[in-house]
Amino acid sequence: MRTRLAVTLLLVASSACNSAEEGAKEAKREAEAERAKQAAELKPVDRVKPPVAQGTRLKCDQIMDPPAYTEALGELDPLTVRDSTGAMADATVSCSLIRGGLRPDAKAQEKLLKKNGRLGVLPGDEICNVTLYCWVVEDEAKFRDRCKATTTEMKAPDEGNTGGFACKETRPSGEFDIDSFKFFDTDTKCIIGVRGGPSMSDNEKIAACTRVARESIGPDHIKADSPARYTDAPPAAPAP
């Protein structure tokens, strides 16, 4: 009797153990199936890439269209372009437009200074500068939201002077208040900044440079293999 009872208890215990083991295996299978289902439902997240990888430098001759600026600014002599990227460590490319024509000698400059009280932008000087930041990931709404004056920066939204929305910053420079502009370019997805040269005090010309930059720079111009848009070399920088 005792032997039969022991065998019966052993069979019951074995059966319970097998059931528990099967239950654990089934629970594991169900958990793995649920994880697989969830993984299948997840869509891959698209990484937003900047228009141009950080650290990549473009060339001014693929970005700038000197005749377009010459016409828009009403220049009598063709403008040329000087690469200024070396002074802009965080820029994808920075290009200065140089006024054409024959630079006056020292005596002629002295006469101009006496007559006008200032020399202004002479031939060989920078009229305006166009700088692209294409390694950033930006959108227009966020860019607009950040265009606010601070305790150190006189910023204000500008909707009409440059052919679209731009963030205008105004800085006092002697007797003049000089404007500069930045805008998010919806075509290239770059941020483009435009400022006047050191002697430029005509804000209308700075705004005109900004309009041309907006209209003339497109996605095809920021590719690594974009062809040159001009071949004319600028004159050497004038001595200080």
Backbone as CSV, one residue per row, in Angstrom:
resi,resn,N_x,N_y,N_z,CA_x,CA_y,CA_z,C_x,C_y,C_z
1,MET,0.835,-1.210,0.000,0.000,0.000,0.000,0.866,1.255,0.000
2,ARG,1.842,1.250,0.889,2.719,2.423,0.964,3.493,2.619,-0.336
3,THR,3.909,1.514,-0.933,4.662,1.601,-2.202,3.791,2.185,-3.290
4,ARG,2.525,1.689,-3.354,1.600,2.198,-4.379,1.335,3.683,-4.166
5,LEU,1.178,4.132,-2.923,0.921,5.543,-2.636,2.118,6.410,-3.020
6,ALA,3.311,5.893,-2.757,4.523,6.649,-3.091,4.647,6.836,-4.593
7,VAL,4.335,5.745,-5.324,4.394,5.827,-6.804,3.386,6.834,-7.304
8,THR,2.182,6.801,-6.718,1.137,7.745,-7.142,1.554,9.181,-6.887
9,LEU,2.117,9.432,-5.704,2.576,10.789,-5.380,3.697,11.236,-6.306
10,LEU,4.577,10.282,-6.644,5.685,10.600,-7.538,5.189,10.981,-8.930
11,LEU,4.169,10.222,-9.405,3.587,10.518,-10.720,2.912,11.884,-10.728
12,VAL,2.212,12.198,-9.648,1.534,13.492,-9.556,2.545,14.632,-9.549
13,ALA,3.620,14.463,-8.776,4.653,15.494,-8.696,5.338,15.699,-10.030
14,SER,5.605,14.562,-10.731,6.255,14.636,-12.041,5.377,15.355,-13.051
15,SER,4.074,15.003,-12.976,3.128,15.643,-13.896,3.053,17.143,-13.646
16,ALA,3.038,17.537,-12.359,2.977,18.959,-12.013,4.230,19.680,-12.471
17,CYS,5.373,19.003,-12.332,6.641,19.597,-12.741,6.671,19.804,-14.243
18,ASN,6.191,18.770,-14.962,6.159,18.873,-16.435,5.223,19.992,-16.879
19,SER,4.094,20.120,-16.204,3.136,21.166,-16.546,3.724,22.550,-16.311
20,ALA,4.439,22.693,-15.179,5.062,23.980,-14.873,6.131,24.320,-15.894
21,GLU,6.894,23.295,-16.299,7.953,23.516,-17.290,7.366,23.917,-18.639
22,GLU,6.303,23.215,-19.036,5.635,23.537,-20.302,5.021,24.936,-20.252
23,GLY,4.467,25.262,-19.057,3.889,26.597,-18.899,4.937,27.685,-19.039
24,ALA,6.121,27.435,-18.452,7.205,28.417,-18.551,7.667,28.573,-19.993
25,LYS,7.774,27.418,-20.698,8.183,27.478,-22.108,7.162,28.232,-22.954
26,GLU,5.882,27.975,-22.684,4.816,28.634,-23.432,4.824,30.140,-23.173
27,ALA,5.042,30.507,-21.895,5.105,31.929,-21.550,6.284,32.603,-22.262
28,LYS,7.403,31.889,-22.349,8.581,32.422,-23.025,8.310,32.611,-24.509
29,ARG,7.631,31.569,-25.109,7.298,31.662,-26.533,6.363,32.845,-26.798
30,GLU,5.387,33.036,-25.919,4.448,34.143,-26.092,5.154,35.494,-25.956
31,ALA,6.094,35.591,-24.995,6.823,36.840,-24.796,7.684,37.162,-26.015
32,GLU,8.351,36.136,-26.558,9.188,36.333,-27.737,8.340,36.725,-28.942
33,ALA,7.178,36.107,-29.074,6.280,36.440,-30.177,5.794,37.875,-30.071
34,GLU,5.508,38.326,-28.833,5.043,39.693,-28.626,6.147,40.699,-28.953
35,ARG,7.388,40.372,-28.550,8.507,41.260,-28.862,8.735,41.352,-30.368
36,ALA,8.620,40.202,-31.057,8.791,40.182,-32.507,7.708,41.009,-33.201
37,LYS,6.476,40.902,-32.676,5.358,41.670,-33.247,5.595,43.162,-33.078
38,GLN,6.032,43.563,-31.863,6.284,44.968,-31.603,7.425,45.502,-32.469
39,ALA,8.456,44.682,-32.641,9.585,45.094,-33.474,9.153,45.275,-34.923
40,ALA,8.276,44.394,-35.395,7.791,44.484,-36.777,6.947,45.727,-36.997
41,GLU,6.248,46.172,-35.936,5.384,47.345,-36.068,6.156,48.645,-35.999
42,LEU,7.375,48.611,-35.447,8.168,49.817,-35.346,8.718,50.203,-36.709
43,LYS,8.551,51.481,-37.102,9.082,51.961,-38.363,10.465,52.560,-38.121
44,PRO,11.376,52.337,-39.041,12.705,52.920,-38.856,12.631,54.438,-38.817
45,VAL,13.371,55.045,-37.901,13.384,56.498,-37.764,14.346,57.083,-38.785
46,ASP,13.833,57.974,-39.623,14.671,58.613,-40.627,15.542,59.675,-39.951
47,ARG,16.842,59.562,-40.118,17.750,60.555,-39.573,17.760,61.764,-40.495
48,VAL,17.543,62.914,-39.927,17.538,64.130,-40.723,18.988,64.540,-40.970
49,LYS,19.368,64.564,-42.214,20.731,64.913,-42.562,20.813,66.379,-42.963
50,PRO,21.892,67.057,-42.613,22.045,68.451,-43.035,22.289,68.508,-44.542
51,PRO,22.044,69.661,-45.163,22.277,69.788,-46.607,23.714,69.485,-47.007
52,VAL,24.661,69.901,-46.157,26.082,69.640,-46.385,26.683,69.191,-45.059
53,ALA,27.447,68.127,-45.103,28.013,67.585,-43.866,28.920,68.601,-43.183
54,GLN,28.872,68.598,-41.857,29.715,69.516,-41.096,31.182,69.248,-41.398
55,GLY,31.937,70.319,-41.581,33.347,70.194,-41.919,33.626,70.239,-43.405
56,THR,32.593,70.066,-44.229,32.755,70.145,-45.680,32.734,71.616,-46.097
57,ARG,33.682,72.007,-46.908,33.742,73.383,-47.392,33.394,73.414,-48.880
58,LEU,32.561,74.357,-49.252,32.228,74.578,-50.651,33.085,75.708,-51.214
59,LYS,33.015,75.904,-52.525,33.784,76.954,-53.182,32.864,78.108,-53.576
60,CYS,33.415,79.306,-53.515,32.610,80.479,-53.868,32.182,80.450,-55.327
61,ASP,33.019,79.905,-56.212,32.667,79.961,-57.629,31.462,79.084,-57.975
62,GLN,31.086,78.153,-57.088,29.886,77.363,-57.338,28.656,77.990,-56.683
63,ILE,28.870,78.941,-55.775,27.782,79.556,-55.016,27.351,80.892,-55.601
64,MET,28.307,81.710,-55.968,28.032,83.104,-56.306,27.807,83.313,-57.802
65,ASP,26.952,84.281,-58.117,26.659,84.686,-59.492,26.963,86.181,-59.608
66,PRO,28.225,86.565,-59.834,28.614,87.978,-59.802,27.792,88.898,-60.713
67,PRO,27.470,88.503,-61.951,26.673,89.414,-62.792,25.317,89.760,-62.188
68,ALA,24.701,88.801,-61.488,23.394,89.072,-60.873,23.521,90.147,-59.797
69,TYR,24.584,90.097,-59.009,24.797,91.121,-57.982,25.171,92.458,-58.623
70,THR,26.006,92.419,-59.661,26.406,93.647,-60.350,25.187,94.412,-60.846
71,GLU,24.250,93.690,-61.464,23.047,94.324,-61.994,22.142,94.837,-60.877
72,ALA,21.921,94.006,-59.856,21.001,94.397,-58.781,21.512,95.602,-57.997
73,LEU,22.821,95.734,-57.874,23.398,96.833,-57.101,23.667,98.070,-57.960
74,GLY,23.424,97.977,-59.266,23.634,99.121,-60.149,25.093,99.506,-60.286
75,GLU,25.990,98.517,-60.225,27.421,98.790,-60.333,27.820,99.062,-61.784
76,LEU,28.718,100.040,-61.986,29.178,100.369,-63.332,30.223,99.377,-63.818
77,ASP,31.011,98.840,-62.905,32.040,97.858,-63.253,31.666,96.501,-62.662
78,PRO,32.026,95.422,-63.354,31.655,94.090,-62.866,32.230,93.798,-61.478
79,LEU,31.405,93.219,-60.642,31.876,92.769,-59.334,32.615,91.449,-59.488
80,THR,33.562,91.224,-58.615,34.236,89.938,-58.544,34.042,89.371,-57.139
81,VAL,34.505,88.148,-56.925,34.256,87.442,-55.667,35.574,87.021,-55.036
82,ARG,35.677,87.237,-53.739,36.842,86.791,-52.980,36.377,85.802,-51.913
83,ASP,37.067,84.678,-51.816,36.710,83.668,-50.818,37.158,84.142,-49.441
84,SER,36.197,84.226,-48.502,36.492,84.677,-47.146,36.240,83.588,-46.108
85,THR,36.138,82.353,-46.567,35.764,81.263,-45.670,36.790,81.045,-44.568
86,GLY,38.049,81.342,-44.859,39.092,81.105,-43.871,38.863,81.852,-42.578
87,ALA,38.158,82.979,-42.646,37.897,83.769,-41.444,36.614,83.344,-40.735
88,MET,35.916,82.362,-41.296,34.628,81.923,-40.745,34.712,80.430,-40.463
89,ALA,35.180,80.079,-39.275,35.460,78.681,-38.964,34.224,77.793,-39.021
90,ASP,33.046,78.344,-38.706,31.838,77.524,-38.661,31.011,77.627,-39.934
91,ALA,31.523,78.290,-40.967,30.769,78.479,-42.206,31.049,77.357,-43.198
92,THR,30.034,77.018,-43.990,30.243,76.089,-45.094,30.990,76.783,-46.220
93,VAL,30.668,78.039,-46.441,31.395,78.873,-47.394,31.054,80.332,-47.094
94,SER,32.021,81.213,-47.295,31.802,82.644,-47.072,32.470,83.402,-48.216
95,CYS,31.701,84.262,-48.897,32.175,84.897,-50.122,31.936,86.397,-50.070
96,SER,32.957,87.168,-50.423,32.861,88.621,-50.421,32.787,89.145,-51.848
97,LEU,31.840,90.052,-52.088,31.727,90.712,-53.381,32.620,91.944,-53.386
98,ILE,33.466,92.067,-54.417,34.463,93.124,-54.488,34.092,94.121,-55.587
99,ARG,34.097,95.385,-55.228,33.767,96.437,-56.203,34.839,96.514,-57.288
100,GLY,34.387,96.621,-58.530,35.308,96.717,-59.655,35.741,98.153,-59.927
101,GLY,36.567,98.315,-60.954,37.043,99.640,-61.326,38.456,99.908,-60.861
102,LEU,38.956,101.097,-61.218,40.317,101.493,-60.887,40.345,102.165,-59.524
103,ARG,41.161,101.659,-58.641,41.240,102.214,-57.286,41.965,103.555,-57.323
104,PRO,41.416,104.587,-56.693,42.077,105.896,-56.683,43.376,105.854,-55.887
105,ASP,44.333,106.673,-56.321,45.603,106.721,-55.601,45.445,107.531,-54.321
106,ALA,46.532,107.685,-53.607,46.483,108.340,-52.292,45.986,109.782,-52.388
107,LYS,46.414,110.517,-53.415,45.986,111.909,-53.553,44.497,111.984,-53.856
108,ALA,44.030,111.099,-54.737,42.609,111.091,-55.076,41.767,110.710,-53.863
109,GLN,42.267,109.793,-53.051,41.546,109.413,-51.844,41.485,110.574,-50.851
110,GLU,42.572,111.350,-50.782,42.593,112.502,-49.873,41.545,113.530,-50.295
111,LYS,41.395,113.734,-51.608,40.388,114.661,-52.113,38.983,114.172,-51.783
112,LEU,38.763,112.867,-51.979,37.454,112.298,-51.647,37.131,112.481,-50.167
113,LEU,38.133,112.276,-49.344,37.936,112.387,-47.902,37.577,113.816,-47.503
114,LYS,38.236,114.775,-48.129,37.935,116.172,-47.837,36.550,116.553,-48.348
115,LYS,36.187,116.026,-49.501,34.909,116.379,-50.116,33.729,115.745,-49.397
116,ASN,33.851,114.450,-49.086,32.710,113.695,-48.548,32.798,113.405,-47.056
117,GLY,33.964,113.606,-46.491,34.131,113.294,-45.076,34.397,111.814,-44.816
118,ARG,34.316,111.012,-45.836,34.584,109.566,-45.733,34.863,109.033,-47.128
119,LEU,35.583,107.936,-47.190,35.930,107.355,-48.494,34.821,106.470,-49.040
120,GLY,34.084,105.802,-48.154,33.071,104.868,-48.627,33.713,103.617,-49.205
121,VAL,32.975,102.915,-50.035,33.455,101.659,-50.627,34.192,101.986,-51.924
122,LEU,35.487,101.777,-51.939,36.318,102.062,-53.107,36.461,100.811,-53.969
123,PRO,36.848,100.971,-55.233,37.182,99.794,-56.040,38.225,98.930,-55.328
124,GLY,37.977,97.651,-55.318,38.854,96.726,-54.590,38.379,96.438,-53.182
125,ASP,37.387,97.195,-52.692,36.830,96.970,-51.359,35.644,96.009,-51.411
126,GLU,35.343,95.453,-50.267,34.204,94.543,-50.132,32.902,95.339,-50.052
127,ILE,31.960,95.011,-50.940,30.637,95.626,-50.886,29.757,94.882,-49.893
128,CYS,29.680,93.572,-50.041,28.908,92.769,-49.091,29.460,91.352,-49.060
129,ASN,29.050,90.638,-48.059,29.526,89.274,-47.842,28.330,88.341,-47.715
130,VAL,28.435,87.184,-48.349,27.386,86.161,-48.291,27.990,84.906,-47.667
131,THR,27.401,84.442,-46.567,27.928,83.281,-45.846,26.842,82.231,-45.687
132,LEU,27.169,80.988,-46.022,26.219,79.883,-45.914,26.598,78.974,-44.756
133,TYR,25.576,78.582,-43.996,25.727,77.583,-42.933,24.826,76.412,-43.320
134,CYS,25.417,75.404,-43.944,24.622,74.288,-44.484,24.777,73.007,-43.684
135,TRP,25.535,73.042,-42.591,25.713,71.844,-41.773,24.665,71.767,-40.657
136,VAL,23.844,72.817,-40.536,22.818,72.832,-39.497,21.551,72.132,-39.977
137,VAL,20.770,71.610,-39.042,19.443,71.061,-39.340,18.433,72.047,-38.768
138,GLU,17.716,72.727,-39.641,16.874,73.844,-39.239,15.535,73.784,-39.959
139,ASP,14.541,74.482,-39.436,13.295,74.693,-40.171,12.876,76.143,-39.964
140,GLU,12.029,76.634,-40.861,11.714,78.062,-40.868,10.973,78.495,-39.610
141,ALA,10.078,77.641,-39.099,9.307,78.032,-37.921,10.230,78.286,-36.722
142,LYS,11.174,77.388,-36.497,12.102,77.564,-35.378,13.004,78.779,-35.600
143,PHE,13.415,78.959,-36.862,14.272,80.098,-37.173,13.534,81.413,-36.905
144,ARG,12.281,81.489,-37.323,11.479,82.686,-37.077,11.332,82.951,-35.577
145,ASP,11.109,81.885,-34.825,10.859,82.036,-33.390,12.076,82.596,-32.660
146,ARG,13.265,82.327,-33.184,14.480,82.805,-32.519,14.840,84.239,-32.902
147,CYS,14.113,84.819,-33.851,14.424,86.178,-34.296,13.807,87.186,-33.328
148,LYS,14.451,87.362,-32.198,13.959,88.272,-31.167,15.113,89.094,-30.628
149,ALA,14.817,90.334,-30.306,15.832,91.215,-29.742,16.256,90.712,-28.364
150,THR,17.516,90.897,-28.048,18.047,90.546,-26.730,18.714,91.796,-26.141
151,THR,19.304,91.631,-24.999,19.982,92.765,-24.368,21.236,93.179,-25.148
152,THR,21.750,92.291,-25.976,22.979,92.593,-26.716,22.772,92.625,-28.231
153,GLU,21.618,92.208,-28.720,21.391,92.134,-30.163,20.073,92.815,-30.532
154,MET,20.143,93.734,-31.506,18.946,94.422,-31.994,18.406,93.656,-33.201
155,LYS,17.614,92.617,-32.919,17.063,91.783,-33.972,15.577,92.077,-34.158
156,ALA,15.125,91.926,-35.424,13.708,92.132,-35.714,13.350,91.388,-36.986
157,PRO,12.149,90.819,-37.065,11.720,90.155,-38.297,11.596,91.168,-39.436
158,ASP,11.987,90.748,-40.629,11.878,91.594,-41.813,11.210,90.773,-42.915
159,GLU,10.077,91.235,-43.390,9.299,90.483,-44.381,9.386,91.058,-45.790
160,GLY,9.852,92.308,-45.937,9.694,92.939,-47.234,10.947,93.352,-47.974
161,ASN,12.061,93.517,-47.294,13.239,94.093,-47.949,14.102,93.106,-48.717
162,THR,13.965,91.825,-48.427,14.890,90.853,-49.023,14.187,89.769,-49.837
163,GLY,12.911,89.954,-50.149,12.197,88.978,-50.955,11.580,87.843,-50.171
164,GLY,11.542,87.946,-48.873,10.980,86.901,-48.009,11.327,87.206,-46.569
165,PHE,11.051,86.241,-45.697,11.363,86.476,-44.283,12.863,86.437,-44.058
166,ALA,13.346,87.408,-43.303,14.740,87.421,-42.863,14.785,88.000,-41.464
167,CYS,15.777,87.595,-40.722,15.999,88.174,-39.400,17.031,89.284,-39.560
168,LYS,16.598,90.508,-39.315,17.472,91.680,-39.496,18.101,92.052,-38.159
169,GLU,19.397,92.249,-38.188,20.100,92.742,-37.003,20.699,94.102,-37.331
170,THR,20.483,95.074,-36.479,20.973,96.433,-36.699,22.025,96.769,-35.654
171,ARG,23.171,97.251,-36.139,24.257,97.632,-35.240,24.686,99.067,-35.527
172,PRO,24.892,99.854,-34.497,25.394,101.215,-34.718,26.849,101.179,-35.164
173,SER,27.161,102.028,-36.154,28.538,102.138,-36.633,28.808,103.608,-36.916
174,GLY,29.342,104.316,-35.916,29.553,105.745,-36.056,28.215,106.463,-36.175
175,GLU,28.063,107.227,-37.266,26.821,107.975,-37.469,25.741,107.144,-38.142
176,PHE,26.048,105.896,-38.483,25.108,105.062,-39.212,24.651,103.873,-38.363
177,ASP,23.449,103.396,-38.656,22.956,102.119,-38.139,22.984,101.130,-39.299
178,ILE,23.781,100.095,-39.170,24.038,99.183,-40.282,23.249,97.889,-40.086
179,ASP,22.547,97.491,-41.128,21.756,96.261,-41.090,22.556,95.072,-41.628
180,SER,22.259,93.908,-41.096,22.688,92.633,-41.675,21.497,91.690,-41.608
181,PHE,21.511,90.667,-42.440,20.351,89.790,-42.547,20.773,88.331,-42.496
182,LYS,19.895,87.509,-41.897,20.013,86.055,-41.974,18.641,85.490,-42.310
183,PHE,18.631,84.456,-43.138,17.353,83.822,-43.454,17.551,82.322,-43.658
184,PHE,16.493,81.580,-43.391,16.483,80.150,-43.667,16.017,79.968,-45.105
185,ASP,16.885,79.410,-45.933,16.566,79.230,-47.347,15.805,77.926,-47.538
186,THR,14.550,78.025,-47.932,13.702,76.833,-48.029,14.133,75.917,-49.169
187,ASP,14.873,76.430,-50.139,15.325,75.595,-51.263,16.534,74.747,-50.879
188,THR,17.563,75.380,-50.339,18.790,74.656,-50.001,18.763,74.076,-48.595
189,LYS,17.870,74.596,-47.727,17.808,74.240,-46.300,19.027,74.752,-45.531
190,CYS,19.725,75.706,-46.105,20.857,76.338,-45.429,20.385,77.629,-44.754
191,ILE,21.127,78.066,-43.760,20.962,79.408,-43.240,21.965,80.287,-43.975
192,ILE,21.482,81.406,-44.518,22.334,82.296,-45.298,22.380,83.651,-44.598
193,GLY,23.589,84.123,-44.343,23.787,85.419,-43.718,24.416,86.395,-44.699
194,VAL,23.943,87.633,-44.695,24.472,88.663,-45.588,24.750,89.920,-44.773
195,ARG,25.930,90.477,-44.930,26.305,91.724,-44.252,27.020,92.616,-45.254
196,GLY,27.127,93.887,-44.906,27.888,94.808,-45.733,29.373,94.722,-45.424
197,GLY,30.188,95.251,-46.342,31.619,95.338,-46.085,31.917,96.381,-45.027
198,PRO,33.167,96.490,-44.586,33.521,97.407,-43.497,33.171,98.861,-43.778
199,SER,33.177,99.264,-45.046,32.886,100.661,-45.382,31.488,100.855,-45.948
200,MET,30.690,99.805,-46.003,29.345,99.896,-46.579,28.357,100.406,-45.535
201,SER,27.687,101.504,-45.864,26.689,102.070,-44.953,25.316,102.179,-45.603
202,ASP,25.182,101.679,-46.824,23.919,101.753,-47.557,23.113,100.475,-47.292
203,ASN,22.129,100.570,-46.408,21.346,99.389,-46.041,20.521,98.850,-47.208
204,GLU,20.161,99.700,-48.150,19.412,99.226,-49.312,20.266,98.299,-50.160
205,LYS,21.546,98.601,-50.273,22.441,97.725,-51.033,22.665,96.395,-50.299
206,ILE,22.738,96.448,-48.984,22.894,95.208,-48.217,21.650,94.336,-48.384
207,ALA,20.469,94.964,-48.354,19.229,94.218,-48.582,19.187,93.658,-50.002
208,ALA,19.703,94.435,-50.988,19.736,93.953,-52.369,20.649,92.731,-52.497
209,CYS,21.795,92.762,-51.819,22.682,91.585,-51.815,21.948,90.377,-51.257
210,THR,21.148,90.597,-50.218,20.399,89.504,-49.601,19.358,88.949,-50.559
211,ARG,18.673,89.834,-51.288,17.678,89.370,-52.268,18.316,88.511,-53.340
212,VAL,19.467,88.950,-53.846,20.135,88.181,-54.904,20.601,86.829,-54.376
213,ALA,21.124,86.812,-53.155,21.535,85.538,-52.553,20.350,84.590,-52.462
214,ARG,19.204,85.106,-52.049,18.001,84.286,-51.916,17.563,83.732,-53.274
215,GLU,17.637,84.568,-54.289,17.129,84.192,-55.612,18.108,83.355,-56.428
216,SER,19.401,83.542,-56.200,20.385,82.947,-57.110,21.051,81.679,-56.595
217,ILE,20.913,81.369,-55.306,21.559,80.175,-54.744,20.511,79.081,-54.581
218,GLY,20.741,77.937,-55.215,19.786,76.838,-55.162,20.444,75.525,-54.782
219,PRO,19.650,74.466,-54.675,20.181,73.159,-54.270,21.303,72.643,-55.161
220,ASP,21.249,72.949,-56.455,22.292,72.465,-57.367,23.641,73.121,-57.107
221,HIS,23.644,74.253,-56.417,24.892,74.984,-56.201,25.630,74.544,-54.949
222,ILE,24.999,73.735,-54.100,25.664,73.320,-52.856,26.098,71.857,-52.895
223,LYS,26.034,71.258,-54.079,26.521,69.889,-54.223,28.046,69.905,-54.321
224,ALA,28.651,68.807,-53.893,30.111,68.748,-53.888,30.696,68.894,-55.286
225,ASP,29.964,68.417,-56.296,30.479,68.453,-57.665,29.834,69.547,-58.513
226,SER,29.265,70.561,-57.879,28.627,71.647,-58.627,29.663,72.383,-59.472
227,PRO,29.336,72.709,-60.721,30.301,73.406,-61.587,30.454,74.864,-61.180
228,ALA,31.562,75.454,-61.608,31.815,76.866,-61.328,30.859,77.740,-62.136
229,ARG,30.452,78.853,-61.553,29.542,79.792,-62.204,30.283,80.990,-62.793
230,TYR,31.564,81.111,-62.519,32.361,82.212,-63.065,33.824,81.809,-63.040
231,THR,34.638,82.550,-63.777,36.071,82.256,-63.833,36.941,83.480,-63.534
232,ASP,36.328,84.666,-63.452,37.106,85.881,-63.213,37.682,85.890,-61.799
233,ALA,38.977,86.133,-61.706,39.615,86.197,-60.392,39.493,87.620,-59.854
234,PRO,39.284,87.767,-58.546,39.174,89.118,-57.977,40.564,89.763,-57.867
235,PRO,40.600,91.072,-57.764,41.897,91.725,-57.551,42.439,91.403,-56.168
236,ALA,43.721,91.630,-55.996,44.323,91.393,-54.682,43.711,92.341,-53.662
237,ALA,43.644,91.885,-52.435,43.082,92.737,-51.377,43.949,93.985,-51.211
238,PRO,43.305,95.148,-51.065,44.092,96.389,-50.908,44.829,96.408,-49.582
239,ALA,45.931,97.126,-49.579,46.705,97.247,-48.334,45.907,98.062,-47.332
240,PRO,46.042,97.755,-46.042,45.302,98.497,-45.015,45.654,99.982,-45.059
